[in-house]
Amino acid sequence: MATEFSLSTPRVHLRSWQDADRAPFAAMSADLDVMAHLIPMPTREMSDAWIDRQQAHQAAHGFCFWAVEHRETGDFIGSIGLRHLPYTAHFTPAVEIGWRLATRFWGQGYAPEAAAASLRFSFDTLGIDEIVAITTPQNINSQRVMHKLGMTRDADDDFDHPLTPQGHPLRRCVLYRLGRGAWLAAR
């Protein structure tokens, strides 16, 4: 059983996954716009397995990519949170921050709001020294969120994702970083 988690901002609630989240997450994961810069999860089995991995990560580490709901309506918005990266690269071991929102919630500031709460939790509660964020060079919207969070990119850190096949258009990734000291100084 996964550890229960709850973290709120003025507009959203980050929380442990529930069975009721599986259908809207599967629908979101089948949306080509949502998945344009992510490895597709076109089946319910794939999206359920992704949630199962998040629940296992929460149970093992006390954090994961949590379910996010709108505080006023209770609508499922997507997933935002933290995870240990499951592969080896020049910057690992590392904890990643990430987000995936249903398209109807894009452009309304939910990703930076919930991600900022995740950063606070990572630095203040967990005491993590550095958080990384990863996306493709083409994903300008996610890079904007990373900038809003105070994360920085050094092009020398860009890398080929080791879990993405050679020749795949999503293999090349950009890496953003935010250290606890820089985050504290910006507060």
NORFEN-V502120 format. One record per pair of residues at least 12 apart in sequence whose C-alpha atoms are under 7 Angstrom apart, sorted by the first residue. I is the first residue (numbers start at 1). J is the second residue. Records with the same first field share a line. If there is no record, write none. Layout:
I=J, J
This chain:
2=55, 56, 58, 59
3=58, 59, 62
4=16
9=114, 117
11=70, 71
12=68, 69, 70, 71, 114
13=68, 69, 70, 71
14=66, 67, 68, 69
15=66, 67, 68
16=66, 67
17=55, 66, 67
22=48
24=76
25=47, 78
26=44, 47
28=102
29=41, 42, 47
30=42
34=102, 103
37=136, 139, 170
63=82, 83
64=81, 82, 83
65=79, 80, 81, 82, 83
66=79, 80, 81
67=79, 80
68=80
77=101, 102, 105
78=100, 101, 102
79=99, 100, 101
80=98, 99, 100, 114, 115
81=97, 98, 99, 115, 118
82=95, 96, 97, 98
83=95, 96, 97
84=96
94=131, 132
95=131, 132
96=131, 132, 133
97=131, 132, 133
98=133
99=111
112=145, 148, 149
116=149
123=180
129=179, 180
130=177, 178, 179, 180
131=177, 178, 179
132=175, 176, 177, 178
133=175, 176, 177
134=173, 174, 175, 176
135=173, 174
136=170, 172, 173, 174
137=173, 174
150=178
151=176, 177, 178
152=176, 177, 178
153=175, 176, 177
157=175
158=173, 174, 175
159=172, 173, 174
160=172, 173
161=173
